[in-house]
Amino acid sequence: MTKPLSGIRIADFTVHNAGPFCTHLLGQLGAEIIKVESAMRPDAFRKPHPVYGRMGPATFDQVSATKLSVRINLKKPDGAALARKLVAIADIAAESFRPGVMERLGLGFEALSAVRPDLVMLSVSSSGQSGPDSHFAGYAPLFGAWGGLGELTGYEDGPPVEIRHVMDHTVGMNAAVAVMAALHRRKATGKGTHVDVAAREVAASLVGEALLLSAAGGEPGRIGNAHSRMAPHGVYPAAGKDRWLSIAVSSDEQWQSLAQLIGKPEIGTDPRFASEEKRRENRAELDPIISAWSATHDANQAADRLQAAGIAAHTSWTTPELAADPHLRQRNAIVEVAEPDGTIRAAVGVPMCLSKGEEIGIDRGTPKLGEHEDYVYGELLGLSAAERQALEDSEVIY
């Protein structure tokens, strides 16, 4: 069966993570993604990232598998002209530069709409294409901080916590939804659209509960792993190095079951813990009791026992555990991809399934720079070998 977005083509000028993750999702749903880079300015994620614990491009294959790759030097006028030819045969153009960059290159929405009147253009940026802060650039930690998520994340006695890739990926998923809506509108009206996604606004959209509490006179704050109602609620140490167990008790009945399970029936009748409100008030005394028990037990075995007693619990899994999980593997949430050098490694698949066994997800490895130029420039754009050679000699294709 064909994938749901089969027949949709995207000229992908996005870089780094947020924008590329959006097009990565759309590619797994069947869109043909043509990623535009150059040897002078390759995607930042093609470069080594020692911060992730390895000297290879640790993240590129997580956002660029399924994509085709061509080289275009956008700083040359003929490069911009070649990019417009590519957009003319595309349904979507996606970019994630600072506002104004595409216009200066001759690749703004008006210029691209001139060659493709029904174009859907996606622009992902820090603060949007308009407004007093639109000139700011930014990365994932800034988005979370500026949108209010950082202020709400962390422990009561500690600073706001940096939120990294989860912010980029959340921006990318929101952008994918917006692009799908624009495609639906185009199908109904024949009109193109410029989709403007501001990462800062995506972050702010996730703090609605805190805004509601503030409007009601409350003071939202950092609560670590605690919960506004439940206790015990948190991540507790388990036996072994850096092993952790998540537990959430949501009722008095579950509390009584937990007291029996950990061999402390007396705390089930302790006045300090007699109600949900009391347990919440006295969690500083309660959590060490739970930790003393959990620290002597294997996380997986303890989680099984707690679940059997009707208590929500699970091991806080490590990345290797997630990568090896048979459930995620069966649902293609974790798949194998090939890096440009042939190395096979686990990657994140599309986080959804469709009915009737329709296959979506990653079906191609990470592209080498310029790997698909014969197809794109020859078959799709119809450039002759002499034309291509001239563009390479002038470093337009470079």
C-alpha positions as CSV (number, residue, x, y, z in Angstrom):
1,M,0.0,0.0,0.0
2,T,1.2,3.5,-0.7
3,K,1.9,5.8,2.3
4,P,-0.6,8.5,3.0
5,L,1.6,11.4,1.8
6,S,2.9,9.6,-1.3
7,G,3.0,12.0,-4.2
8,I,3.8,15.0,-1.9
9,R,7.3,16.5,-2.5
10,I,9.2,18.8,-0.1
11,A,12.1,21.0,-0.9
12,D,13.8,20.9,2.5
13,F,16.1,23.9,3.4
14,T,15.8,23.2,7.2
15,V,18.9,22.8,9.4
16,H,19.8,21.4,12.8
17,N,16.8,19.7,14.5
18,A,13.4,21.3,14.9
19,G,12.7,21.9,11.2
20,P,14.4,18.7,10.0
21,F,12.4,16.6,12.6
22,C,9.2,18.0,11.0
23,T,10.2,17.0,7.5
24,H,11.5,13.7,8.9
25,L,8.0,12.9,10.2
26,L,6.4,13.9,6.9
27,G,8.9,11.7,5.0
28,Q,8.0,8.7,7.1
29,L,4.4,9.3,6.2
30,G,5.4,9.1,2.5
31,A,6.4,12.5,1.3
32,E,9.5,12.7,-0.9
33,I,12.0,15.0,1.0
34,I,14.8,16.6,-1.0
35,K,17.3,18.0,1.5
36,V,19.3,21.0,0.2
37,E,22.8,21.5,1.6
38,S,26.2,22.4,0.3
39,A,29.8,21.4,1.1
40,M,30.4,24.9,2.3
41,R,27.4,24.8,4.7
42,P,26.4,21.2,5.4
43,D,23.8,20.5,8.0
44,A,25.2,21.1,11.5
45,F,24.2,17.5,12.5
46,R,26.5,16.0,9.9
47,K,29.4,17.2,12.0
48,P,30.8,15.3,15.0
49,H,29.0,15.9,18.3
50,P,31.2,14.8,21.2
51,V,28.6,16.3,23.6
52,Y,26.5,13.2,22.8
53,G,29.3,10.8,23.7
54,R,30.5,9.9,20.2
55,M,32.6,11.6,17.5
56,G,30.3,10.6,14.7
57,P,27.2,12.6,13.6
58,A,25.1,11.3,16.5
59,T,21.8,13.0,15.5
60,F,21.8,13.3,11.7
61,D,20.4,9.9,11.1
62,Q,17.6,10.6,13.6
63,V,16.2,13.4,11.5
64,S,17.4,12.8,8.0
65,A,16.9,9.1,7.2
66,T,14.3,8.8,4.4
67,K,15.6,12.0,2.8
68,L,17.2,12.6,-0.5
69,S,20.3,14.9,-0.7
70,V,21.3,17.5,-3.2
71,R,23.9,20.3,-3.1
72,I,23.1,23.9,-3.8
73,N,25.2,26.9,-2.9
74,L,22.3,29.3,-2.1
75,K,24.6,32.3,-1.7
76,K,25.2,32.4,-5.5
77,P,22.4,33.9,-7.7
78,D,22.4,30.8,-9.9
79,G,22.1,28.7,-6.8
80,A,19.0,30.6,-5.7
81,A,17.7,30.1,-9.3
82,L,18.3,26.4,-9.1
83,A,16.5,26.3,-5.7
84,R,13.5,28.0,-7.3
85,K,13.4,25.4,-10.0
86,L,13.4,22.7,-7.3
87,V,10.5,24.4,-5.5
88,A,8.6,24.7,-8.7
89,I,8.2,20.9,-8.8
90,A,7.5,20.7,-5.0
91,D,4.4,20.9,-3.0
92,I,6.1,22.2,0.2
93,A,9.2,24.3,0.8
94,A,10.5,24.1,4.4
95,E,13.1,26.4,6.0
96,S,14.4,27.1,9.5
97,F,16.7,30.1,9.1
98,R,16.4,33.4,11.0
99,P,13.6,35.5,9.6
100,G,14.7,37.5,6.6
101,V,17.4,35.1,5.4
102,M,15.2,33.4,2.7
103,E,14.1,36.8,1.4
104,R,17.7,38.0,1.1
105,L,18.5,34.9,-0.9
106,G,15.6,35.5,-3.2
107,L,13.7,32.5,-1.8
108,G,11.0,34.2,0.3
109,F,7.4,33.2,0.2
110,E,6.5,35.7,-2.5
111,A,9.4,34.7,-4.7
112,L,8.7,31.0,-4.3
113,S,4.9,31.5,-4.8
114,A,5.7,33.1,-8.2
115,V,7.1,29.7,-9.4
116,R,4.6,27.6,-7.5
117,P,1.3,29.5,-6.8
118,D,-0.2,26.9,-4.6
119,L,2.9,26.4,-2.5
120,V,2.8,25.5,1.2
121,M,5.8,27.1,2.8
122,L,6.9,26.3,6.3
123,S,9.1,28.7,8.3
124,V,10.4,27.5,11.7
125,S,12.1,30.1,13.8
126,S,12.8,31.1,17.4
127,S,10.0,33.8,17.7
128,G,8.2,33.8,14.4
129,Q,8.4,35.9,11.2
130,S,6.9,39.0,12.7
131,G,6.8,40.9,16.0
132,P,9.4,42.8,18.0
133,D,11.4,39.7,18.9
134,S,11.4,38.1,15.4
135,H,15.1,38.9,14.8
136,F,16.3,36.6,17.6
137,A,17.9,33.3,16.7
138,G,17.7,30.5,19.2
139,Y,18.2,26.8,20.1
140,A,16.2,24.3,22.1
141,P,17.3,25.4,25.7
142,L,16.3,29.0,24.8
143,F,12.9,28.0,23.6
144,G,12.0,26.2,26.8
145,A,13.4,29.0,29.0
146,W,11.7,31.8,27.0
147,G,8.4,29.9,26.8
148,G,8.2,29.3,30.5
149,L,8.9,25.6,30.6
150,G,12.3,26.0,32.2
151,E,10.9,28.0,35.1
152,L,8.5,25.1,35.9
153,T,11.0,22.4,35.5
154,G,13.4,21.4,38.3
155,Y,13.4,21.0,42.1
156,E,12.0,23.4,44.6
157,D,15.4,24.3,46.0
158,G,17.2,24.4,42.6
159,P,17.4,26.5,39.4
160,P,15.2,26.1,36.3
161,V,16.3,23.1,34.3
162,E,17.5,23.2,30.7
163,I,15.2,21.4,28.3
164,R,17.1,20.2,25.2
165,H,16.0,18.0,22.3
166,V,12.5,17.4,23.6
167,M,11.8,21.0,22.8
168,D,13.1,20.8,19.2
169,H,11.1,17.7,18.6
170,T,8.0,19.2,20.0
171,V,8.4,22.2,17.7
172,G,8.9,19.8,14.8
173,M,5.7,17.8,15.6
174,N,3.7,21.0,15.9
175,A,5.1,22.2,12.6
176,A,4.1,18.9,10.9
177,V,0.5,19.3,12.2
178,A,0.4,22.8,10.8
179,V,1.8,21.7,7.4
180,M,-0.8,18.9,7.2
181,A,-3.6,21.5,7.9
182,A,-2.2,23.7,5.1
183,L,-2.2,20.8,2.7
184,H,-5.8,20.0,3.6
185,R,-6.7,23.6,3.0
186,R,-4.9,23.7,-0.4
187,K,-6.8,20.5,-1.4
188,A,-10.1,22.2,-0.6
189,T,-9.3,25.7,-2.0
190,G,-6.3,25.4,-4.3
191,K,-4.6,28.1,-2.3
192,G,-1.1,28.0,-0.9
193,T,-0.1,29.1,2.6
194,H,2.9,30.4,4.5
195,V,3.0,28.4,7.8
196,D,4.8,30.4,10.5
197,V,5.9,28.3,13.5
198,A,7.6,30.0,16.5
199,A,9.4,27.7,18.8
200,R,9.0,30.0,21.7
201,E,5.2,30.0,21.2
202,V,5.2,26.2,21.1
203,A,6.9,26.1,24.5
204,A,4.5,28.7,25.9
205,S,1.5,26.6,24.7
206,L,2.6,23.8,27.0
207,V,2.3,25.8,30.2
208,G,-1.5,26.2,30.2
209,E,-2.1,24.6,33.5
210,A,0.4,27.0,35.2
211,L,-1.2,30.0,33.5
212,L,-4.6,28.8,34.8
213,L,-3.3,28.5,38.3
214,S,-1.7,31.9,38.1
215,A,-4.9,33.5,36.9
216,A,-6.7,31.9,39.9
217,G,-4.3,33.5,42.3
218,G,-1.9,30.6,42.7
219,E,1.9,30.6,42.4
220,P,3.2,27.9,40.0
221,G,6.6,26.7,40.9
222,R,9.1,23.9,40.4
223,I,8.1,20.6,42.2
224,G,10.7,18.2,40.9
225,N,9.2,14.7,40.6
226,A,6.4,15.5,43.1
227,H,2.7,15.8,42.1
228,S,0.2,18.5,43.1
229,R,-2.1,15.8,44.5
230,M,-0.6,12.3,44.6
231,A,1.9,11.0,47.2
232,P,4.0,8.9,47.1
233,H,4.8,10.1,43.6
234,G,8.3,10.2,42.1
235,V,11.4,8.4,41.0
236,Y,13.0,6.3,43.7
237,P,16.5,4.6,43.8
238,A,16.7,0.9,43.0
239,A,19.4,-1.7,43.5
240,G,22.4,-1.3,41.3
241,K,24.3,1.7,39.8
242,D,22.0,4.5,38.6
243,R,18.9,2.4,38.6
244,W,15.6,4.1,39.3
245,L,11.9,3.2,39.8
246,S,8.9,5.4,39.2
247,I,6.0,5.0,41.5
248,A,2.6,6.9,41.6
249,V,0.0,6.2,44.2
250,S,-3.4,7.7,43.3
251,S,-5.7,6.5,46.0
252,D,-5.9,5.5,49.7
253,E,-6.5,1.9,48.6
254,Q,-3.3,1.9,46.7
255,W,-1.5,3.4,49.6
256,Q,-2.6,0.6,51.9
257,S,-1.5,-2.0,49.3
258,L,1.9,-0.3,49.1
259,A,2.4,-0.2,52.9
260,Q,1.8,-4.0,53.0
261,L,3.9,-4.7,49.9
262,I,7.0,-3.0,51.3
263,G,6.6,-4.7,54.7
264,K,5.6,-1.5,56.6
265,P,1.9,-2.1,57.5
266,E,2.3,0.4,60.3
267,I,2.7,3.4,58.0
268,G,-0.8,2.5,56.5
269,T,-2.3,3.7,59.8
270,D,0.2,6.4,60.6
271,P,-1.6,9.8,61.1
272,R,1.0,11.5,59.1
273,F,0.0,9.5,56.0
274,A,-3.7,8.9,56.7
275,S,-5.0,10.7,53.7
276,E,-3.8,11.9,50.3
277,E,-3.5,15.5,51.6
278,K,-1.5,14.4,54.7
279,R,0.8,12.2,52.6
280,R,1.4,15.2,50.3
281,E,2.1,17.5,53.2
282,N,4.5,15.0,54.8
283,R,6.2,13.8,51.6
284,A,9.6,14.8,53.0
285,E,9.2,12.1,55.7
286,L,7.4,9.7,53.4
287,D,9.8,9.6,50.5
288,P,12.8,8.3,52.5
289,I,10.7,5.3,53.7
290,I,9.9,4.4,50.1
291,S,13.5,5.0,49.0
292,A,14.8,2.7,51.8
293,W,12.7,-0.2,50.4
294,S,13.2,0.5,46.7
295,A,17.0,0.8,47.0
296,T,17.3,-2.9,48.0
297,H,15.2,-4.2,45.1
298,D,15.8,-4.8,41.4
299,A,13.9,-2.1,39.5
300,N,12.1,-4.4,37.1
301,Q,11.1,-7.0,39.7
302,A,9.9,-4.2,42.0
303,A,7.8,-2.7,39.2
304,D,6.2,-6.1,38.5
305,R,5.2,-6.5,42.1
306,L,3.8,-3.0,42.3
307,Q,1.9,-3.4,39.1
308,A,0.4,-6.7,40.3
309,A,-0.8,-4.9,43.4
310,G,-2.6,-2.3,41.2
311,I,0.0,0.5,41.8
312,A,1.4,2.5,38.8
313,A,5.1,1.8,38.6
314,H,7.9,1.2,36.1
315,T,11.6,1.1,35.8
316,S,13.1,4.4,34.5
317,W,14.5,2.8,31.4
318,T,17.9,3.6,30.0
319,T,18.5,4.3,26.3
320,P,19.8,0.8,25.6
321,E,16.7,-0.7,27.3
322,L,14.5,1.4,25.0
323,A,16.5,0.5,21.9
324,A,16.1,-3.2,22.7
325,D,12.5,-3.1,23.8
326,P,10.5,-5.8,21.7
327,H,7.3,-3.8,22.0
328,L,8.8,-0.6,20.4
329,R,10.6,-2.8,17.9
330,Q,7.4,-4.6,16.8
331,R,5.6,-1.3,16.3
332,N,8.5,0.2,14.4
333,A,8.9,3.0,17.0
334,I,12.6,1.9,17.1
335,V,14.1,0.8,13.8
336,E,17.5,0.1,12.3
337,V,19.1,2.7,9.9
338,A,22.3,2.8,8.0
339,E,24.7,5.7,8.4
340,P,26.5,7.0,5.3
341,D,29.6,4.8,6.2
342,G,27.4,1.7,6.4
343,T,27.2,1.6,10.2
344,I,23.8,0.2,11.4
345,R,22.3,1.7,14.5
346,A,19.0,2.2,16.2
347,A,16.9,5.2,15.3
348,V,13.5,6.6,16.3
349,G,10.7,5.7,13.9
350,V,7.4,7.6,13.4
351,P,5.5,7.5,16.7
352,M,2.2,6.3,15.3
353,C,0.6,3.4,13.4
354,L,-2.1,3.4,10.8
355,S,-4.9,0.8,10.4
356,K,-5.1,-2.0,7.8
357,G,-1.4,-2.8,8.1
358,E,-0.4,0.3,6.2
359,E,3.4,0.6,6.4
360,I,4.8,3.9,7.4
361,G,8.2,4.8,8.8
362,I,11.9,4.8,7.7
363,D,12.6,2.9,4.5
364,R,15.9,4.5,3.5
365,G,19.2,5.2,5.3
366,T,20.9,8.5,6.0
367,P,21.9,10.2,2.7
368,K,25.4,11.1,1.7
369,L,25.9,14.7,0.8
370,G,24.7,15.1,-2.8
371,E,23.9,11.4,-3.1
372,H,20.7,11.9,-5.2
373,E,21.6,14.5,-7.7
374,D,21.3,12.2,-10.7
375,Y,17.7,11.7,-9.8
376,V,16.8,15.2,-8.8
377,Y,18.8,17.2,-11.3
378,G,18.6,14.7,-14.2
379,E,15.3,13.0,-13.9
380,L,13.2,15.6,-12.1
381,L,14.6,18.9,-13.4
382,G,15.9,17.6,-16.7
383,L,19.3,19.2,-16.6
384,S,21.7,17.9,-19.1
385,A,25.1,16.6,-18.1
386,A,26.7,19.7,-19.6
387,E,24.4,22.0,-17.6
388,R,25.2,20.2,-14.4
389,Q,28.9,20.2,-15.1
390,A,28.7,24.0,-15.7
391,L,26.9,24.5,-12.4
392,E,29.5,22.4,-10.6
393,D,32.4,24.3,-12.2
394,S,30.9,27.6,-11.0
395,E,30.3,26.1,-7.6
396,V,26.6,26.4,-7.7
397,I,26.3,22.7,-7.2
398,Y,28.9,22.4,-4.5
